[in-house]
Amino acid sequence: MAVPDYQTLMLPILRHLGDGQIRRVVPDVTDPIAEEFHLTPEDREQMLPSGLQATFVNRVHWAVTYMAKAGLIARPSRGRVVMTDVGRDALAKAPTKIDVNFLMAYPDFAAFRAKARPKGGEGATTALDASDQQNPEELLYRTYDALRQSIEADMLDRLQSPAYPWEAFERLVVELLGAMGYGSSTDETRLRVTKLTGDEGIDGVIDEDKLGLDAVYIQAKKYQAKTGVGRPTLQAFAGSLEGQRASKGVFLTTSYFTGEAEEYVRRISRRIVLVDGKALTKLMYDYGLGVRAGRSLAVKRVDDAYFEGEV
């Protein structure tokens, strides 16, 4: 099953702490809660978009943090939690669910939420609204992902536009591969664009070693969104590789590859990597090609050891 959101985890966590024993969040809390929700190893290994922490562990920590802000849970030492008398009273009410709305009844939590809200009066909205089932960290990544997808879509539209020259696109893909570490962007003998005429089906060449003993050949096709790259085009590229006695190739396009083209590439002996328009713009974004950096935000977490006097 999918990993439960952090609010769904609150009540099971509090029940698990009902005996009043001090427990480590990981694994004394996470393991039995994972079993209660029948999470598979794959569910537990699912990572946040940042790749820095497992989604399940992250959500457990946020559930614990929010209940601690309400006073239902205390943290006697780093990484350890215990139920408080307030938490015991909350369980005695036999709630069917503990979520942000439930916690708002506790003054300490209400004060915490008030501090977390942006300025702007009573009508101000925030990503911390109780109706949202994602914790603030996940909301930040979701917003970032939405912004990134919008930028990538904009770049793809520009690449597919008739106003964007195909010659510029050919140079772009070679520049991108250079930014990715293939060849050397400062050494023309290792990373180069072939002549625009008489290129024999090859648009760029990357020498993988200084002597040029092994090379990757590049083909770039600038098409509009509805024009896919079919098997005949891939066969022609494979033939060009044969003419160059090459075993490796990269075919990049602003559109997409048909199913027959992808199947053909999987069956031939030569290794040809296919990069469609969506994959291309993702790489451009990752390697800073065609985009400019705006404001950078460092995602930080509270250092428990600092406040608990540990080193």
C-alpha positions as CSV (number, residue, x, y, z in Angstrom):
1,M,0.0,0.0,0.0
2,A,1.0,3.6,-0.3
3,V,2.9,5.2,2.6
4,P,0.3,6.9,4.9
5,D,0.4,10.7,5.2
6,Y,1.8,12.1,8.5
7,Q,-1.6,12.9,9.9
8,T,-2.9,9.3,9.5
9,L,0.2,8.2,11.4
10,M,-0.5,10.3,14.5
11,L,-3.1,8.2,16.3
12,P,-1.3,4.8,15.7
13,I,1.9,6.3,17.0
14,L,0.3,7.7,20.1
15,R,-1.4,4.4,20.8
16,H,1.9,2.6,20.4
17,L,3.3,4.9,23.1
18,G,0.4,4.2,25.4
19,D,2.3,2.1,27.8
20,G,4.4,5.1,28.9
21,Q,7.7,3.6,27.9
22,I,10.5,5.7,26.4
23,R,11.1,4.6,22.8
24,R,13.4,5.4,20.0
25,V,11.6,6.9,17.0
26,V,13.7,4.6,14.7
27,P,13.2,1.7,14.9
28,D,11.0,1.3,18.1
29,V,8.2,3.4,16.6
30,T,8.7,3.1,12.9
31,D,9.0,-0.8,12.8
32,P,5.7,-1.6,14.5
33,I,3.8,1.2,12.7
34,A,5.1,-0.1,9.4
35,E,3.8,-3.5,10.3
36,E,0.4,-2.2,11.3
37,F,0.0,-0.6,7.9
38,H,1.4,-3.6,6.1
39,L,4.1,-1.6,4.4
40,T,6.3,-3.6,2.1
41,P,10.1,-3.2,2.0
42,E,9.7,-1.1,-1.2
43,D,7.2,1.2,0.6
44,R,9.7,1.7,3.5
45,E,12.5,2.4,1.0
46,Q,10.6,5.0,-0.9
47,M,12.6,8.3,-0.8
48,L,11.6,11.9,-0.6
49,P,12.2,13.9,-3.8
50,S,15.4,15.2,-2.2
51,G,16.7,11.6,-1.9
52,L,18.0,12.4,1.6
53,Q,15.5,10.5,3.7
54,A,12.9,7.7,3.5
55,T,9.4,9.1,3.0
56,F,7.9,6.9,5.8
57,V,10.5,7.9,8.3
58,N,10.1,11.5,7.4
59,R,6.4,11.3,7.9
60,V,6.7,9.6,11.3
61,H,9.1,12.3,12.4
62,W,6.6,15.0,11.4
63,A,3.7,13.2,13.1
64,V,5.9,13.1,16.3
65,T,6.9,16.7,15.9
66,Y,3.3,18.0,15.7
67,M,2.1,15.9,18.6
68,A,5.1,17.1,20.6
69,K,4.1,20.7,19.8
70,A,0.6,19.9,21.2
71,G,2.1,18.4,24.4
72,L,0.9,14.8,23.7
73,I,4.4,13.5,23.4
74,A,7.7,14.5,25.0
75,R,11.3,14.1,23.9
76,P,13.3,13.1,26.9
77,S,16.5,12.7,24.8
78,R,17.7,12.8,21.3
79,G,15.7,10.5,19.0
80,R,13.5,9.2,21.9
81,V,9.9,9.9,22.7
82,V,7.4,9.1,25.4
83,M,3.7,9.8,25.9
84,T,2.7,12.6,28.4
85,D,-0.2,12.9,30.7
86,V,-1.8,15.1,28.1
87,G,-1.4,12.4,25.5
88,R,-2.9,9.8,27.8
89,D,-5.9,12.1,28.4
90,A,-6.3,12.4,24.6
91,L,-6.3,8.7,24.1
92,A,-8.9,8.3,26.9
93,K,-11.3,10.3,24.7
94,A,-11.1,7.4,22.2
95,P,-10.6,9.6,19.2
96,T,-11.2,8.1,15.8
97,K,-8.5,10.2,14.3
98,I,-5.8,12.6,15.4
99,D,-4.8,15.3,12.9
100,V,-4.0,19.0,12.7
101,N,-7.6,20.0,13.4
102,F,-7.6,17.8,16.5
103,L,-4.3,19.3,17.7
104,M,-5.6,22.8,17.3
105,A,-7.6,22.3,20.5
106,Y,-4.3,22.4,22.4
107,P,-3.1,26.0,23.1
108,D,0.6,25.2,22.6
109,F,0.0,23.8,19.2
110,A,-2.3,26.6,18.2
111,A,0.4,29.1,19.2
112,F,2.9,27.1,17.2
113,R,0.7,27.2,14.1
114,A,0.1,30.9,14.5
115,K,3.9,31.5,14.5
116,A,4.3,29.3,11.4
117,R,1.7,31.3,9.4
118,P,2.9,34.1,7.1
119,K,1.9,37.7,7.9
120,G,-1.1,39.0,6.0
121,G,-4.1,39.0,8.4
122,E,-6.8,36.5,9.0
123,G,-7.4,35.9,5.3
124,A,-3.8,34.8,4.6
125,T,-3.4,31.2,3.4
126,T,-0.5,28.9,3.9
127,A,0.8,25.5,2.9
128,L,0.4,24.5,6.5
129,D,-3.4,24.5,6.3
130,A,-4.9,21.5,8.0
131,S,-6.7,20.4,4.9
132,D,-3.4,19.5,3.2
133,Q,-2.3,15.9,3.9
134,Q,1.4,16.6,3.2
135,N,3.8,17.8,5.7
136,P,5.6,21.2,5.1
137,E,8.8,19.6,3.8
138,E,6.8,17.5,1.3
139,L,4.8,20.6,0.3
140,L,8.0,22.4,-0.4
141,Y,9.3,19.7,-2.7
142,R,5.9,19.4,-4.4
143,T,5.9,23.1,-5.1
144,Y,9.5,22.9,-6.4
145,D,8.6,19.9,-8.7
146,A,5.6,21.9,-10.1
147,L,7.8,24.9,-10.8
148,R,10.4,22.7,-12.4
149,Q,7.9,20.9,-14.6
150,S,6.6,24.2,-15.8
151,I,10.1,25.4,-16.7
152,E,10.9,22.2,-18.5
153,A,7.6,22.4,-20.5
154,D,8.5,26.0,-21.5
155,M,11.9,25.0,-22.6
156,L,10.5,22.1,-24.7
157,D,8.0,24.5,-26.4
158,R,10.9,26.8,-27.3
159,L,13.0,23.9,-28.7
160,Q,10.1,22.7,-30.8
161,S,9.3,26.1,-32.1
162,P,9.9,26.7,-35.8
163,A,11.7,29.9,-34.8
164,Y,14.4,27.9,-33.0
165,P,17.1,27.0,-35.7
166,W,18.0,23.3,-36.1
167,E,21.6,24.3,-36.3
168,A,21.4,25.7,-32.8
169,F,19.8,22.5,-31.6
170,E,22.6,20.4,-32.9
171,R,25.1,22.6,-31.1
172,L,22.9,22.5,-27.9
173,V,23.0,18.7,-27.6
174,V,26.8,18.6,-27.9
175,E,27.1,21.4,-25.4
176,L,24.8,19.5,-23.0
177,L,26.8,16.3,-23.3
178,G,29.9,18.3,-22.6
179,A,28.3,19.8,-19.5
180,M,27.5,16.2,-18.4
181,G,31.2,15.4,-18.4
182,Y,31.6,13.7,-21.7
183,G,34.7,14.8,-23.5
184,S,35.9,18.3,-22.7
185,S,34.2,21.5,-23.6
186,T,37.5,23.2,-23.7
187,D,39.2,20.7,-26.0
188,E,37.8,20.7,-29.5
189,T,39.5,17.4,-30.4
190,R,37.4,15.6,-27.8
191,L,34.0,17.4,-28.1
192,R,33.0,18.7,-31.5
193,V,30.1,19.4,-33.8
194,T,30.5,17.9,-37.3
195,K,30.1,20.1,-40.4
196,L,26.5,21.1,-41.1
197,T,26.7,19.6,-44.6
198,G,28.0,16.2,-45.6
199,D,27.9,14.9,-42.0
200,E,26.9,11.4,-43.1
201,G,24.1,11.2,-40.6
202,I,26.4,12.3,-37.7
203,D,25.8,15.7,-35.9
204,G,28.5,15.5,-33.2
205,V,31.4,13.4,-31.9
206,I,32.7,12.9,-28.4
207,D,36.1,11.2,-27.9
208,E,36.0,9.4,-24.6
209,D,39.8,9.3,-24.3
210,K,42.6,11.7,-25.3
211,L,43.8,9.5,-28.1
212,G,40.4,9.2,-29.6
213,L,40.3,5.4,-29.5
214,D,36.7,5.3,-28.4
215,A,34.1,7.7,-29.6
216,V,30.4,8.4,-29.0
217,Y,28.5,9.7,-32.1
218,I,25.6,12.0,-31.8
219,Q,22.5,12.5,-33.9
220,A,20.1,15.3,-33.1
221,K,16.6,15.7,-34.7
222,K,14.5,18.8,-34.1
223,Y,10.9,17.9,-34.6
224,Q,7.6,19.3,-33.4
225,A,5.6,17.6,-30.6
226,K,3.5,15.4,-32.9
227,T,6.3,14.2,-35.1
228,G,7.9,11.1,-33.6
229,V,11.2,9.5,-34.5
230,G,10.4,6.1,-36.1
231,R,12.4,2.9,-36.7
232,P,13.7,3.9,-40.2
233,T,15.4,7.0,-38.8
234,L,17.1,4.8,-36.1
235,Q,18.1,2.3,-38.7
236,A,19.7,5.0,-40.8
237,F,21.6,6.2,-37.7
238,A,22.8,2.7,-36.9
239,G,24.0,2.5,-40.5
240,S,25.9,5.8,-40.0
241,L,27.6,4.2,-37.0
242,E,28.6,1.2,-39.1
243,G,30.2,3.6,-41.6
244,Q,32.2,5.1,-38.8
245,R,33.1,1.7,-37.3
246,A,31.4,3.1,-34.1
247,S,29.7,1.0,-31.4
248,K,28.1,3.8,-29.4
249,G,25.6,6.5,-30.3
250,V,23.3,9.0,-28.7
251,F,20.1,10.0,-30.5
252,L,18.4,13.1,-29.1
253,T,15.2,14.6,-30.3
254,T,12.8,17.4,-29.3
255,S,9.8,15.0,-29.8
256,Y,9.4,11.3,-29.0
257,F,10.4,7.9,-30.2
258,T,7.8,5.4,-31.5
259,G,7.5,2.0,-29.9
260,E,9.0,0.3,-32.9
261,A,12.0,2.6,-32.8
262,E,12.6,1.8,-29.1
263,E,12.2,-2.0,-29.7
264,Y,14.6,-1.8,-32.6
265,V,17.3,-0.2,-30.5
266,R,16.9,-2.8,-27.8
267,R,17.5,-5.6,-30.3
268,I,20.6,-4.4,-32.2
269,S,24.2,-5.0,-31.0
270,R,25.3,-1.4,-31.2
271,R,24.5,0.6,-28.1
272,I,22.3,3.6,-28.9
273,V,20.9,5.7,-26.1
274,L,17.6,7.5,-26.9
275,V,16.8,10.9,-25.3
276,D,13.4,12.3,-26.1
277,G,12.2,15.9,-25.6
278,K,11.1,15.4,-22.0
279,A,14.3,13.7,-21.0
280,L,16.3,16.3,-22.8
281,T,14.8,19.2,-20.9
282,K,15.2,17.4,-17.6
283,L,18.9,17.1,-18.4
284,M,19.1,20.7,-19.5
285,Y,17.6,21.8,-16.1
286,D,19.9,19.5,-14.1
287,Y,23.0,20.8,-15.8
288,G,22.0,24.5,-16.0
289,L,21.7,24.7,-19.8
290,G,19.1,27.2,-21.0
291,V,18.1,28.2,-17.4
292,R,19.4,30.8,-14.9
293,A,19.6,30.2,-11.1
294,G,17.2,32.3,-9.0
295,R,17.1,32.4,-5.2
296,S,18.5,29.3,-3.5
297,L,16.7,27.8,-0.5
298,A,18.5,25.5,1.9
299,V,16.2,23.0,3.5
300,K,17.3,22.7,7.2
301,R,16.1,20.6,10.1
302,V,16.3,21.2,13.8
303,D,19.4,19.7,15.3
304,D,18.1,17.8,18.4
305,A,21.6,17.3,19.7
306,Y,22.3,21.0,19.8
307,F,19.3,21.7,22.1
308,E,19.8,18.6,24.2
309,G,23.4,19.4,25.0
310,E,24.9,16.5,23.1
311,V,27.9,16.7,20.9
